[in-house]
C-alpha cells in the first residue's frame, strides 16, 4: 500500500516537473524567424508556407501537440493507478461475488430495429412549393443572379422567385421589373436610417440588412403562407443542380430535428481543396454557412421574436440559436459570389470568396438515398472514418512525405494550434462561437494536394469552447 502511494506521488511529481521544464523551454526558446515576403498568392499556397515565421510557428505548434499527447497519456496512467489504489483501499475488507451478466436479447433486437429505422429511406414529399427569396438592394448586377436562377429553374409553379428589394435604388428596380411575371418584385417600405449608438454609425448597413431580412421573411412565411424558403442574395450565381439539390434535401430537413438548415455553400470550397470527381458528396456541419440556404417556417417562428437589430449572421451562429443543430453542406458549392462591393467592403472576397469553385455538373440528388445524413447513422460513420485515418504532421503533408494511402488526420488540441495548422493548410482559420467554418464535431474535412485531410480534435470530443472566437 505504502509502495503504491509512493509510486503515485512520484508520478505526480514527474508530471509537474515535466510541465515546468516545457514551460521553461517555450519561455527561453529563441525568436523564430522573420516574416517571409510575397504578394497576393492564393491562401494556403507557397506564400504562407514559404515564410520562416509560418514554418516555425507550425513546427512549434506540432511540438506542443506532441508534448500535450505525452502529458495526457502520463496523466491518464497516474489517474488509472490512483483509481485502482482507491478502489482497493475502499474494498480492502469486502469480498464481492462477481455476478453473471445477463444478455438481453430484446435490447439487441431493439438496437437493430432502431438502426433499421435510422437507415430507412427519407419519405418523398411531392409537389412541395419552395420559393426562392432573392435579397436585393442597389446592385443592377442582380440581373446575373436572376438570369441563372430562371435559366436553371425547372418549374415556375414549384419554385416561385420572389425578389425583395431594399434601398429604393431605381436602376436596380428597373432591372428586376424587366423580368415581368417571371419573378415577384416586393419592396421593403421602411427606407429610413436606423438610430444606432455613435460607435456603430459605420455599421448602419448591417442594421438595414437585418431589418430587411426580417421584413422579407415575414412576407414569405406570414403574408404568402409558404412553409419553406431558399434565401439567396443579389450577388450569388447558382449551379445547374441548385434546385435539384434543395428539393432533394427538403424531406430530410423536415424530418430530422437535429438539422436546421441546408446550405449551398462550402466555406473551404476552393478548387484545390475539393474533390472535383465527387460533386455528389454531402456533409453535416455545425457551422451556419449561409450564402444560399433553406429554412422551414417553424425555424423562422422560433427566430423572428428575437431577431437581432444587426449582424444577424454572427448572431445565428451563437449557441442560443444553433442549439446543437447542424446544417447540410455540399463538397462543391452550389452558389458562388461575384459581389465584391457591399457593406463588408470586400472582407474575405479577395483572399477566399473569389476562389470558390461553383459546381458545373448536374447531380440527380432526388434519385439518391440521402438517409446517411441522419444524425445517428452519420455520426457513427463519420467518427470511424476520421479517427481510423492515420495521424500525420503538417510538415509531412507539405513535404509530400506521407507514405500511407487514403485520408489522413492532423490533430489540434487548442485554438492556437488549430489556427496555425489551418493557416498552413489553407483552411479558413476563423471561428464563430468556437465553431470552425465547415466543421462538424470540431473536424474540418478538405482536400490537400489530392488527398483527403481531416483537421480534427483528439478522440472523445467534448463540445465547442465559445472562448475560441
TORVO-170885 format. One line per 5 residues: number of its first residue (from 0); their letters; for each residue y, z, x of N, C-alpha, C. Coordinates in steps of 0.1 Angstrom, whole numbers. Layout:
REM residues N
NUM> A> Y:Z:X:Y:Z:X:Y:Z:X; ...
This chain:
REM residues 469
0> XXXXX> -12:0:8:0:0:0:13:0:9; 13:10:19:24:10:28:26:-2:36; 14:-8:40:15:-20:48:20:-32:40; 16:-33:27:21:-44:19:36:-42:16; 41:-30:14:55:-27:12:63:-32:25
5> XXXXX> 57:-29:36:64:-32:49:65:-47:50; 54:-55:46:54:-69:47:65:-75:38; 66:-70:26:77:-75:17:91:-72:22; 93:-60:27:106:-56:33:109:-66:45; 99:-69:53:101:-78:64:104:-92:59
10> XXXXX> 98:-96:49:101:-109:43:115:-110:38; 119:-100:31:133:-100:25:143:-100:37; 140:-92:47:149:-92:59:150:-106:66; 139:-112:67:139:-126:73:147:-136:64; 145:-134:51:152:-143:42:167:-142:44
15> XXXXX> 172:-129:44:186:-126:45:191:-131:59; 183:-129:69:187:-133:83:188:-148:84; 179:-155:78:179:-170:78:192:-175:71; 195:-169:60:207:-174:53:220:-171:61; 220:-160:68:231:-156:77:232:-167:88
20> XXXXX> 221:-170:95:221:-180:105:226:-194:100; 221:-197:88:225:-210:82:240:-211:80; 245:-199:75:260:-199:72:268:-200:85; 263:-193:96:270:-194:109:269:-208:114; 257:-215:112:256:-229:117:266:-238:110
25> XXXXX> 267:-237:97:276:-245:89:291:-242:93; 294:-229:95:308:-225:98:312:-230:112; 303:-229:122:307:-233:135:304:-247:139; 298:-255:129:295:-269:131:307:-277:135; 307:-285:145:318:-292:150:323:-302:139
30> XXXXX> 336:-306:139:341:-316:129:332:-329:129; 331:-334:117:321:-345:115:329:-358:114; 331:-365:124:336:-378:124:350:-380:119; 353:-392:116:366:-396:111:364:-407:101; 373:-408:91:372:-418:81:370:-432:87
35> XXXXX> 361:-440:81:360:-453:85:370:-462:79; 370:-474:83:380:-484:78:373:-494:69; 381:-500:61:375:-510:52:385:-513:41; 382:-524:34:391:-528:23:384:-526:10; 386:-536:1:382:-535:-13:367:-539:-15
40> XXXXX> 358:-535:-7:344:-538:-10:339:-531:-22; 328:-537:-28:323:-531:-40:317:-517:-37; 318:-507:-46:313:-494:-43:298:-494:-40; 294:-485:-30:280:-484:-26:276:-493:-16; 284:-503:-12:281:-512:-1:284:-507:12
45> XXXXX> 285:-516:22:286:-512:36:298:-504:39; 309:-506:32:322:-499:35:320:-484:34; 314:-479:23:312:-465:22:302:-459:33; 290:-466:34:280:-461:43:284:-463:57; 292:-473:60:295:-476:74:304:-465:80
50> XXXXX> 312:-458:72:321:-448:78:314:-436:84; 318:-431:96:312:-420:102:313:-408:93; 324:-406:86:326:-394:77:315:-394:66; 314:-405:59:304:-406:49:290:-403:54; 286:-410:65:273:-408:71:270:-393:74
55> XXXXX> 280:-387:80:278:-373:84:278:-363:73; 286:-366:62:286:-358:50:273:-359:44; 267:-371:42:254:-372:36:243:-365:45; 244:-367:58:235:-360:67:235:-345:65; 247:-340:65:249:-326:63:243:-321:49
60> XXXXX> 246:-329:39:241:-326:25:226:-326:25; 219:-336:32:205:-336:33:199:-324:40; 206:-320:51:201:-309:59:202:-296:50; 213:-295:42:214:-283:33:203:-284:23; 200:-296:17:190:-297:7:176:-292:13
65> XXXXX> 174:-297:25:161:-293:32:160:-278:34; 171:-272:38:171:-258:41:170:-250:28; 176:-255:17:175:-249:4:161:-249:-1; 154:-260:1:140:-261:-3:131:-250:5; 134:-249:18:126:-239:26:129:-225:21
70> XXXXX> 142:-223:19:145:-209:14:139:-206:0; 139:-216:-8:133:-214:-22:119:-211:-21; 111:-218:-12:97:-215:-10:95:-201:-5; 103:-197:5:102:-184:11:105:-173:1; 115:-176:-8:118:-166:-18:107:-165:-28
75> XXXXX> 101:-176:-32:90:-176:-41:79:-168:-36; 76:-170:-23:65:-162:-17:68:-147:-17; 80:-144:-14:84:-130:-14:82:-124:-29; 87:-131:-38:87:-127:-52:72:-126:-57; 64:-135:-52:50:-135:-56:43:-123:-51
80> XXXXX> 45:-120:-38:39:-108:-32:45:-95:-39; 57:-95:-42:63:-83:-49:57:-81:-63; 55:-92:-70:49:-91:-83:35:-86:-82; 27:-91:-73:13:-87:-71:13:-72:-67; 22:-67:-59:23:-53:-55:26:-44:-67
85> XXXXX> 36:-48:-75:40:-40:-86:29:-40:-96; 22:-51:-98:11:-51:-108:-1:-42:-104; -4:-43:-90:-14:-34:-85:-11:-19:-86; 2:-16:-84:7:-3:-85:6:3:-99; 10:-6:-109:10:-2:-123:-4:0:-128
90> XXXXX> -13:-8:-123:-27:-8:-128:-37:0:-119; -31:8:-110:-39:14:-100:-50:23:-106; -47:30:-116:-57:39:-122:-63:33:-135; -61:20:-138:-66:14:-150:-76:3:-147; -86:3:-155:-96:-8:-153:-96:-16:-166
95> XXXXX> -92:-28:-165:-91:-37:-177:-103:-46:-178; -109:-47:-189:-121:-56:-191:-115:-70:-194; -119:-79:-187:-115:-93:-190:-121:-98:-202; -114:-102:-212:-119:-107:-225:-121:-122:-224; -131:-127:-230:-133:-142:-231:-122:-148:-239
100> XXXXX> -118:-160:-235:-107:-167:-242:-114:-176:-252; -109:-175:-265:-114:-184:-275:-107:-197:-274; -114:-208:-276:-108:-221:-276:-107:-225:-291; -94:-227:-295:-91:-230:-309:-91:-245:-311; -102:-251:-316:-103:-265:-318:-93:-270:-328
105> XXXXX> -89:-261:-338:-79:-265:-347:-65:-268:-340; -62:-260:-330:-50:-262:-322:-50:-276:-315; -62:-279:-309:-63:-292:-303:-61:-304:-312; -67:-302:-324:-66:-312:-334:-52:-314:-339; -45:-302:-340:-31:-302:-344:-22:-309:-334
110> XXXXX> -25:-307:-321:-17:-313:-310:-19:-328:-310; -32:-332:-312:-35:-347:-313:-28:-353:-325; -27:-346:-336:-21:-351:-348:-6:-352:-345; 0:-342:-339:15:-342:-335:18:-354:-326; 9:-356:-316:11:-367:-307:11:-381:-314
115> XXXXX> 1:-382:-324:0:-394:-331:12:-396:-340; 18:-386:-345:30:-387:-354:42:-391:-345; 42:-386:-333:53:-389:-324:53:-404:-320; 41:-409:-318:40:-422:-312:39:-433:-323; 39:-429:-336:38:-439:-346:50:-448:-347
120> XXXXX> 49:-460:-352:60:-469:-352:71:-465:-360; 83:-467:-355:95:-464:-363:96:-472:-376; 98:-465:-387:98:-472:-400:109:-483:-400; 106:-494:-407:115:-505:-408:126:-502:-419; 138:-506:-416:149:-505:-426:155:-519:-428
125> XXXXX> 152:-525:-439:156:-539:-441:169:-540:-448; 177:-550:-445:189:-553:-452:200:-542:-452; 199:-534:-441:210:-524:-440:222:-532:-435; 234:-528:-440:246:-534:-436:252:-526:-425; 255:-532:-413:260:-525:-402:274:-531:-398
130> XXXXX> 285:-525:-403:298:-531:-399:301:-529:-385; 308:-538:-379:313:-537:-365:328:-535:-366; 333:-523:-362:347:-519:-362:353:-522:-349; 363:-531:-349:370:-535:-337:383:-527:-336; 385:-519:-326:397:-511:-325:407:-520:-316
135> XXXXX> 418:-524:-323:428:-533:-316:442:-527:-316; 450:-532:-307:464:-527:-306:473:-538:-303; 476:-541:-291:486:-551:-287:481:-561:-277; 468:-564:-278:462:-574:-269:459:-587:-277; 467:-597:-275:463:-610:-281:450:-616:-276
140> XXXXX> 445:-610:-265:432:-614:-259:421:-609:-268; 424:-602:-278:413:-598:-288:406:-610:-293; 412:-622:-291:405:-635:-295:392:-636:-287; 392:-633:-275:380:-634:-267:369:-626:-272; 372:-613:-276:362:-604:-282:357:-610:-295
145> XXXXX> 366:-614:-304:362:-618:-317:355:-631:-317; 358:-640:-308:351:-653:-306:336:-650:-304; 333:-641:-294:319:-639:-291:312:-631:-302; 319:-622:-308:313:-615:-319:309:-624:-331; 318:-633:-334:315:-643:-345:304:-653:-341
150> XXXXX> 305:-657:-328:295:-667:-323:281:-662:-324; 279:-649:-320:265:-643:-320:261:-636:-333; 270:-635:-342:267:-627:-354:257:-635:-362; 246:-629:-366:235:-636:-373:238:-637:-388; 247:-628:-393:249:-628:-408:263:-621:-411
155> XXXXX> 271:-628:-418:284:-622:-422:282:-611:-431; 272:-612:-440:269:-601:-450:263:-589:-444; 255:-590:-434:248:-578:-428:256:-572:-417; 266:-580:-411:274:-575:-400:289:-578:-403; 295:-572:-413:309:-575:-415:317:-570:-403
160> XXXXX> 327:-578:-399:336:-574:-388:349:-569:-394; 352:-556:-390:365:-550:-395:374:-548:-383; 385:-554:-383:395:-552:-372:406:-543:-376; 406:-531:-370:416:-521:-373:427:-522:-362; 439:-525:-366:450:-527:-357:460:-516:-357
165> XXXXX> 463:-510:-346:474:-500:-344:486:-508:-338; 497:-501:-335:508:-506:-327:518:-516:-334; 513:-523:-344:522:-532:-351:526:-544:-343; 518:-548:-334:521:-559:-325:519:-572:-332; 529:-580:-335:528:-592:-344:520:-603:-338
170> XXXXX> 521:-606:-325:514:-617:-319:499:-614:-320; 495:-601:-318:481:-598:-319:477:-599:-334; 485:-595:-343:482:-596:-358:480:-611:-362; 488:-620:-356:486:-634:-359:473:-639:-354; 469:-635:-342:456:-639:-337:445:-634:-347
175> XXXXX> 445:-622:-351:435:-616:-360:435:-623:-373; 447:-626:-378:448:-633:-391:443:-647:-391; 443:-653:-379:438:-667:-378:423:-669:-381; 416:-658:-381:402:-659:-384:398:-658:-399; 409:-657:-408:407:-658:-422:397:-648:-427
180> XXXXX> 388:-652:-436:379:-643:-442:366:-640:-433; 366:-645:-421:355:-642:-412:356:-627:-407; 368:-621:-408:370:-607:-404:378:-601:-415; 377:-587:-416:386:-580:-424:397:-573:-415; 410:-575:-418:420:-570:-410:427:-558:-417
185> XXXXX> 426:-546:-411:433:-535:-417:443:-529:-406; 453:-523:-411:464:-519:-402:466:-504:-404; 466:-497:-392:469:-483:-392:484:-481:-396; 486:-473:-407:500:-473:-412:510:-464:-405; 505:-454:-398:515:-445:-391:517:-449:-377
190> XXXXX> 528:-456:-374:532:-460:-361:541:-451:-353; 544:-440:-359:554:-430:-353:548:-424:-340; 558:-420:-331:554:-413:-320:549:-399:-324; 540:-393:-316:534:-380:-319:541:-370:-310; 544:-359:-316:551:-348:-309:541:-341:-300
195> XXXXX> 544:-342:-287:535:-335:-277:543:-327:-268; 537:-318:-261:544:-309:-252:549:-318:-240; 559:-313:-233:566:-320:-223:557:-326:-212; 548:-319:-207:539:-324:-197:529:-334:-201; 528:-337:-214:519:-346:-220:526:-359:-225
200> XXXXX> 539:-360:-223:546:-372:-228:540:-385:-222; 535:-384:-210:530:-396:-203:516:-400:-209; 511:-391:-217:498:-393:-223:499:-397:-238; 511:-401:-242:513:-404:-256:503:-415:-261; 500:-424:-253:490:-435:-257:476:-429:-261
205> XXXXX> 472:-419:-253:459:-412:-256:459:-405:-270; 471:-399:-273:472:-393:-286:472:-403:-298; 478:-415:-295:478:-425:-306:464:-431:-308; 457:-433:-297:443:-438:-298:434:-429:-306; 436:-416:-303:428:-406:-311:431:-406:-326
210> XXXXX> 444:-407:-329:448:-408:-343:443:-421:-349; 443:-432:-342:438:-445:-347:423:-444:-350; 416:-439:-341:401:-438:-343:398:-430:-355; 405:-419:-357:403:-410:-369:405:-418:-382; 417:-425:-382:420:-432:-394:410:-443:-397
215> XXXXX> 407:-451:-386:398:-462:-388:384:-458:-392; 379:-448:-386:365:-443:-390:365:-438:-404; 376:-431:-408:377:-427:-422:377:-438:-432; 384:-449:-428:383:-461:-436:369:-467:-438; 362:-468:-427:348:-473:-427:339:-465:-435
220> XXXXX> 339:-452:-433:329:-443:-439:334:-438:-453; 347:-435:-455:351:-429:-468:357:-439:-477; 364:-449:-472:370:-459:-481:360:-470:-485; 354:-476:-474:345:-487:-476:330:-482:-479; 328:-469:-477:315:-463:-480:303:-468:-472
225> XXXXX> 305:-472:-460:293:-476:-451:286:-463:-446; 274:-465:-443:266:-454:-438:264:-453:-423; 268:-464:-416:267:-465:-402:277:-475:-397; 281:-474:-384:291:-484:-379:289:-485:-364; 292:-497:-359:292:-500:-344:307:-502:-341
230> XXXXX> 311:-495:-330:325:-495:-326:327:-502:-313; 336:-512:-313:339:-519:-300:355:-519:-299; 360:-520:-287:374:-521:-286:378:-536:-283; 391:-539:-283:395:-553:-283:394:-559:-269; 389:-552:-260:387:-558:-246:373:-559:-242
235> XXXXX> 364:-559:-252:350:-560:-249:344:-573:-253; 336:-579:-244:328:-591:-247:314:-587:-249; 307:-593:-259:293:-589:-263:283:-599:-258; 270:-594:-257:259:-602:-252:253:-609:-263; 244:-619:-260:238:-627:-271:229:-619:-280
240> XXXXX> 223:-608:-275:215:-600:-284:221:-587:-288; 235:-586:-288:242:-575:-292:238:-570:-306; 238:-579:-316:235:-575:-330:220:-571:-331; 211:-578:-324:197:-575:-324:194:-562:-319; 201:-558:-308:200:-545:-302:203:-534:-311
245> XXXXX> 215:-534:-318:218:-523:-326:210:-523:-339; 207:-535:-345:198:-534:-357:185:-528:-354; 179:-531:-343:166:-526:-340:166:-511:-338; 177:-505:-333:178:-491:-330:183:-482:-341; 188:-489:-352:193:-481:-363:182:-472:-369
250> XXXXX> 170:-477:-372:160:-468:-378:157:-456:-369; 157:-458:-356:154:-447:-346:165:-436:-347; 178:-441:-347:189:-432:-348:189:-424:-361; 184:-431:-372:184:-424:-385:173:-414:-385; 162:-416:-378:150:-407:-379:151:-396:-369
255> XXXXX> 154:-399:-356:153:-389:-346:166:-381:-345; 165:-369:-349:177:-360:-350:182:-355:-336; 174:-358:-326:178:-354:-312:187:-365:-306; 189:-376:-314:198:-387:-309:211:-386:-318; 222:-390:-312:234:-390:-320:242:-403:-318
260> XXXXX> 238:-412:-309:245:-425:-308:236:-434:-301; 239:-447:-303:233:-458:-295:244:-465:-288; 243:-467:-275:254:-474:-268:249:-487:-261; 258:-496:-261:255:-509:-254:258:-509:-239; 262:-498:-234:268:-497:-220:259:-489:-211
265> XXXXX> 258:-494:-198:252:-487:-187:263:-485:-177; 267:-472:-175:278:-469:-166:275:-473:-151; 262:-474:-148:258:-479:-134:252:-493:-135; 257:-501:-144:251:-514:-147:256:-525:-138; 261:-522:-126:265:-533:-117:253:-541:-113
270> XXXXX> 255:-554:-110:244:-563:-108:234:-559:-98; 238:-553:-87:228:-549:-77:221:-536:-80; 225:-530:-91:219:-517:-95:211:-517:-107; 208:-529:-112:200:-530:-124:188:-540:-121; 178:-539:-129:166:-548:-127:168:-560:-136
275> XXXXX> 172:-572:-130:175:-584:-138:163:-589:-145; 151:-585:-141:139:-591:-147:135:-582:-159; 142:-571:-162:138:-562:-173:149:-559:-182; 154:-570:-189:165:-568:-199:161:-560:-211; 148:-558:-213:143:-550:-224:142:-535:-222
280> XXXXX> 145:-531:-210:144:-516:-207:155:-508:-214; 151:-497:-220:160:-488:-228:157:-474:-223; 167:-466:-223:166:-452:-219:173:-443:-228; 169:-430:-228:177:-419:-234:187:-414:-223; 199:-410:-227:209:-405:-218:216:-393:-225
285> XXXXX> 219:-383:-217:227:-372:-222:242:-374:-221; 245:-385:-214:260:-388:-212:264:-398:-223; 275:-395:-230:280:-404:-240:287:-416:-233; 281:-428:-234:287:-439:-227:299:-446:-234; 299:-446:-247:309:-454:-254:308:-469:-252
290> XXXXX> 320:-475:-252:321:-490:-248:311:-498:-256; 311:-497:-269:302:-504:-278:291:-495:-282; 294:-487:-293:284:-477:-297:283:-475:-312; 271:-471:-316:268:-469:-330:266:-454:-334; 272:-451:-345:271:-437:-351:268:-438:-366
295> XXXXX> 262:-427:-371:260:-426:-385:271:-419:-392; 272:-421:-405:283:-414:-413:281:-399:-412; 268:-394:-412:266:-380:-410:273:-374:-398; 272:-381:-387:278:-376:-375:294:-376:-376; 299:-386:-382:314:-386:-384:318:-374:-393
300> XXXXX> 310:-371:-403:314:-360:-412:313:-347:-405; 305:-346:-394:304:-334:-386:316:-334:-376; 320:-345:-371:331:-345:-360:345:-346:-366; 347:-352:-377:360:-355:-382:369:-343:-385; 363:-332:-391:371:-320:-393:377:-314:-380
305> XXXXX> 371:-316:-369:376:-310:-356:380:-321:-346; 382:-333:-351:386:-344:-342:398:-340:-334; 398:-343:-321:409:-339:-312:422:-347:-314; 433:-342:-310:446:-349:-310:446:-360:-299; 439:-358:-289:439:-368:-277:426:-367:-269
310> XXXXX> 424:-376:-260:413:-376:-251:400:-374:-259; 398:-382:-269:386:-380:-278:373:-382:-270; 373:-391:-260:360:-394:-253:356:-383:-244; 365:-376:-238:362:-364:-230:357:-353:-239; 364:-352:-250:361:-341:-260:347:-343:-265
315> XXXXX> 343:-355:-269:330:-357:-275:318:-355:-265; 321:-354:-252:311:-352:-242:309:-337:-239; 317:-329:-246:316:-314:-244:303:-309:-251; 298:-298:-246:285:-292:-252:287:-289:-267; 299:-285:-271:300:-281:-285:299:-293:-294
320> XXXXX> 301:-305:-289:300:-317:-298:286:-323:-295; 282:-324:-283:269:-331:-279:257:-323:-285; 257:-310:-284:247:-301:-289:233:-305:-285; 232:-309:-272:219:-312:-266:213:-325:-272; 221:-333:-278:216:-346:-284:218:-356:-273
325> XXXXX> 211:-367:-275:212:-378:-265:216:-391:-272; 219:-401:-263:222:-415:-268:211:-424:-262; 210:-436:-268:202:-446:-262:211:-456:-254; 207:-460:-242:214:-470:-234:205:-480:-229; 210:-492:-226:201:-503:-220:202:-503:-205
330> XXXXX> 192:-509:-199:192:-512:-184:204:-521:-181; 205:-532:-189:216:-541:-187:225:-541:-198; 238:-539:-196:248:-537:-206:249:-548:-216; 251:-545:-228:253:-555:-239:268:-557:-242; 276:-551:-235:291:-553:-235:296:-553:-221
335> XXXXX> 307:-560:-219:315:-559:-207:330:-559:-210; 337:-552:-202:352:-551:-205:359:-561:-196; 369:-567:-202:378:-576:-195:392:-571:-195; 394:-559:-200:408:-554:-202:412:-544:-191; 418:-549:-180:423:-541:-170:436:-533:-175
340> XXXXX> 444:-540:-183:456:-534:-189:452:-524:-200; 458:-512:-200:455:-502:-211:462:-489:-207; 459:-479:-216:466:-466:-214:460:-459:-201; 448:-463:-197:443:-457:-185:448:-463:-172; 456:-474:-173:462:-480:-162:452:-486:-152
345> XXXXX> 441:-491:-158:430:-497:-149:422:-487:-142; 421:-474:-146:413:-464:-140:398:-469:-140; 392:-469:-128:378:-473:-127:376:-489:-128; 386:-496:-133:383:-510:-136:380:-518:-123; 390:-517:-113:388:-524:-101:376:-520:-92
350> XXXXX> 373:-507:-93:363:-501:-85:349:-503:-91; 348:-502:-105:335:-502:-111:334:-512:-122; 343:-511:-132:340:-518:-145:339:-533:-144; 347:-539:-135:347:-553:-134:334:-559:-128; 326:-550:-123:313:-554:-117:301:-553:-126
355> XXXXX> 304:-547:-138:293:-545:-147:287:-559:-152; 274:-559:-151:266:-572:-155:264:-572:-170; 268:-583:-176:266:-585:-190:252:-592:-192; 244:-587:-201:231:-593:-203:233:-607:-208; 225:-617:-203:227:-631:-208:214:-636:-214
360> XXXXX> 204:-627:-217:191:-631:-223:190:-625:-236; 183:-632:-245:181:-626:-259:167:-619:-259; 168:-606:-262:155:-598:-263:153:-595:-277; 141:-599:-283:139:-597:-297:135:-582:-300; 144:-573:-299:142:-559:-300:135:-555:-313
365> XXXXX> 139:-562:-324:134:-559:-337:119:-561:-338; 113:-569:-329:99:-571:-329:91:-562:-319; 99:-553:-313:93:-544:-303:91:-530:-310; 81:-523:-305:79:-509:-309:87:-500:-300; 97:-493:-306:106:-485:-299:103:-470:-300
370> XXXXX> 92:-467:-305:88:-453:-307:88:-445:-294; 86:-452:-283:86:-445:-270:99:-437:-267; 110:-441:-274:122:-434:-272:124:-421:-279; 114:-418:-288:114:-405:-295:113:-394:-284; 120:-383:-286:121:-373:-276:108:-368:-270
375> XXXXX> 99:-364:-278:87:-357:-273:79:-367:-264; 77:-379:-269:69:-389:-261:77:-393:-248; 90:-395:-250:99:-399:-239:99:-389:-228; 102:-376:-232:104:-366:-221:91:-364:-213; 79:-365:-220:67:-363:-212:65:-374:-202
380> XXXXX> 67:-386:-206:65:-398:-197:76:-398:-186; 88:-395:-190:99:-396:-181:97:-386:-169; 94:-373:-173:92:-363:-162:81:-367:-153; 70:-373:-158:59:-377:-150:63:-388:-140; 70:-398:-145:74:-409:-137:84:-404:-126
385> XXXXX> 93:-396:-129:103:-392:-120:97:-383:-109; 90:-373:-113:85:-363:-103:72:-366:-96; 66:-377:-100:55:-382:-92:60:-392:-81; 72:-396:-83:78:-405:-73:80:-398:-60; 77:-403:-48:79:-396:-36:93:-393:-32
390> XXXXX> 96:-382:-27:110:-378:-23:113:-385:-10; 125:-391:-9:130:-397:3:144:-393:6; 149:-396:18:163:-393:22:172:-405:20; 184:-403:18:194:-414:17:194:-422:29; 193:-416:41:193:-424:53:181:-433:54
395> XXXXX> 170:-429:48:158:-438:48:160:-450:40; 167:-448:28:170:-459:19:179:-469:26; 190:-464:32:199:-473:39:194:-480:51; 184:-473:58:178:-479:69:166:-487:67; 163:-489:54:151:-497:50:138:-491:57
400> XXXXX> 138:-477:57:127:-471:64:117:-464:54; 118:-467:41:109:-462:31:96:-471:32; 85:-465:34:73:-473:36:64:-474:24; 66:-464:14:58:-464:2:63:-474:-8; 54:-480:-16:59:-490:-26:64:-482:-39
405> XXXXX> 70:-489:-47:74:-484:-60:86:-475:-60; 88:-468:-71:100:-459:-73:100:-447:-63; 112:-443:-59:113:-431:-51:124:-421:-57; 124:-409:-51:133:-399:-57:141:-393:-46; 154:-392:-48:164:-385:-39:168:-372:-47
410> XXXXX> 165:-361:-40:167:-348:-47:181:-342:-43; 188:-337:-54:200:-329:-51:199:-315:-58; 206:-305:-53:205:-292:-58:218:-286:-63; 229:-292:-60:242:-287:-64:252:-298:-66; 263:-295:-70:273:-305:-73:277:-313:-61
415> XXXXX> 279:-306:-50:283:-313:-37:273:-323:-32; 260:-319:-32:250:-329:-27:249:-340:-37; 250:-337:-50:250:-348:-60:261:-359:-57; 273:-354:-55:284:-363:-53:283:-371:-40; 278:-364:-29:276:-370:-16:266:-381:-17
420> XXXXX> 254:-378:-24:244:-388:-25:248:-400:-34; 254:-396:-45:258:-406:-55:268:-416:-48; 277:-411:-41:287:-420:-34:280:-429:-24; 271:-423:-16:264:-431:-6:255:-442:-12; 250:-440:-24:241:-449:-30:248:-458:-40
425> XXXXX> 262:-456:-42:269:-465:-51:269:-461:-66; 264:-449:-69:263:-444:-83:277:-438:-86; 281:-439:-98:294:-432:-102:291:-417:-101; 300:-411:-93:298:-397:-90:305:-386:-98; 313:-391:-108:320:-381:-116:311:-375:-127
430> XXXXX> 314:-363:-131:306:-356:-141:315:-351:-152; 310:-351:-164:317:-346:-176:309:-335:-182; 315:-323:-182:308:-311:-187:295:-309:-179; 295:-313:-167:283:-312:-158:273:-323:-159; 275:-333:-168:265:-344:-171:269:-356:-162
435> XXXXX> 260:-361:-154:263:-373:-147:263:-386:-156; 270:-396:-152:270:-408:-160:256:-414:-160; 252:-418:-172:238:-424:-174:227:-414:-171; 230:-402:-169:220:-392:-166:212:-387:-178; 199:-383:-176:191:-377:-186:183:-366:-179
440> XXXXX> 185:-354:-185:179:-342:-179:182:-341:-164; 195:-345:-161:200:-344:-147:196:-356:-138; 188:-365:-143:183:-376:-135:191:-389:-138; 195:-395:-127:202:-408:-128:192:-419:-122; 189:-429:-131:180:-439:-127:187:-452:-124
445> XXXXX> 184:-459:-113:191:-471:-109:183:-479:-99; 187:-491:-96:181:-499:-85:189:-498:-73; 182:-497:-61:189:-498:-48:181:-507:-39; 187:-519:-36:181:-529:-28:167:-533:-34; 167:-535:-47:155:-540:-53:144:-529:-56
450> XXXXX> 147:-516:-54:138:-505:-56:144:-496:-66; 135:-491:-75:139:-481:-85:141:-467:-78; 153:-461:-80:156:-448:-74:160:-438:-84; 154:-426:-83:158:-415:-92:166:-405:-84; 179:-403:-88:187:-393:-82:185:-381:-91
455> XXXXX> 177:-371:-86:172:-361:-95:174:-346:-90; 175:-337:-99:175:-323:-95:160:-319:-92; 158:-307:-87:144:-302:-84:136:-301:-97; 123:-302:-96:115:-300:-108:118:-287:-115; 116:-286:-128:119:-274:-136:134:-273:-139
460> XXXXX> 140:-284:-142:154:-285:-146:157:-275:-157; 168:-267:-155:172:-257:-165:183:-260:-174; 189:-272:-172:201:-275:-180:213:-278:-172; 224:-283:-179:236:-286:-172:245:-274:-169; 252:-275:-158:262:-264:-154:275:-271:-157
465> XXXX> 282:-265:-167:295:-271:-171:306:-269:-161; 304:-261:-151:314:-260:-140:313:-272:-130; 303:-280:-132:302:-292:-123:310:-303:-129; 323:-301:-130:332:-312:-136:344:-313:-128
